[in-house]
Amino acid sequence: MFFALIIADLPLIIICTVPVVLALRLTRRLGDEYAWVNRKMIHLSVLPAVFAYGFILAEPYLFSLVSFLFAFWQYWKRVRGEISLWYQLEENIGEVYYCLAFGVMSLVFWRYRLFAMALMLYLAVGDALTGIVRFFYLRRFSSRVFRRKHIVGSFAMFLTCFLVNFCLFGVSSLVNSIILATIATSAEYQSLIDDNIAIPLLCSIYYYFVWMQLFP
């Protein structure tokens, strides 16, 4: 029965992998100058997989396996000195952490899939829109800095995360939705820990030790 469920998930996993592969190829046309934007566009390409995970998949294992395989592939390219400069940055291995985070979240939060979806959407949509908005805002008003944290990007992050929470958790969880969005935005803004780790980690601490205890 277990293996039958995994095999049943395989066609959908393959379908959901296609947009990611296409994004990796298509963003190459924008070139190295838009590496930061390309990274965020690739983030967005996982949306079909996120919704499949939340509403369709019978088990989390194939989703997690593919995430870990992508993480290994991204890291192995760096080890071999063959990074793809149109979306990989020499000083930032965030794409590896991004894939690892999806793999871990999909397993750990399988029993709480709506929360897992929220975390994934924070990274896939919130962080992506934050980076894109910030990139073009700073390109317009300060052409020498494309990757600096900025309040404009943080506002996009907060708004996106709040809308994600509102759609998934509803009006009854409005206060918790605001708090989670604030935590995610703060985690994205800080620079001590990669945001692909900090966002799910800090939000999970709040969810487990506050939300689930006070509002089980």
WORA-V197477 format. One record per backbone hydrogen bond with DSSP energy under -1.0 kcal/mol. CO is the residue of the C=O (numbers start at 1). NH is the residue of the N-H. Records with the same first field share a line. If there is no record, write none. Layout:
CO: NH, NH
This chain:
1: 5
2: 6
3: 7
4: 8
5: 9
9: 13
10: 14
11: 15
12: 16
13: 17
17: 21
18: 22
19: 23
20: 24
21: 25
22: 26
23: 27
26: 29
27: 30
31: 34
32: 35
34: 38
35: 39
36: 40
37: 41
38: 42
39: 43
40: 44
43: 46
44: 47
46: 50
47: 51
48: 52
49: 53
50: 54
51: 55
52: 56, 57
60: 64
61: 65
62: 66
63: 67
64: 68
65: 69
66: 70
67: 71
68: 72
69: 73
70: 74
71: 75
72: 76
73: 77
74: 78
75: 79
76: 80
77: 82
78: 81
84: 87, 88
89: 92
93: 96, 97
94: 98
95: 99
96: 100
97: 101
98: 102
99: 103
100: 104
101: 105
102: 106
104: 108
105: 109
107: 110
109: 112
112: 116
113: 117
114: 118
115: 119
116: 120
117: 121
118: 122
119: 123
120: 124
121: 125, 126
122: 127
125: 129
126: 130
127: 131
128: 132
129: 133
130: 134
131: 135
132: 136
133: 137
134: 138
135: 139
136: 140
137: 141
138: 142
142: 145
150: 154
151: 155
152: 156
153: 157
154: 158
155: 159
156: 160
157: 161
158: 162
159: 163
160: 164
161: 165
162: 166
163: 167
164: 168
165: 169
166: 170
170: 173
171: 174
173: 177
174: 178
175: 179
176: 180
177: 181
178: 182
179: 183
180: 184
181: 185
182: 186
183: 187
184: 188
185: 189
186: 190
194: 197, 198
195: 199
197: 201
198: 202
199: 203
200: 204
201: 205
202: 206
203: 207
204: 208
205: 209
206: 210, 211
207: 212
210: 214
211: 215
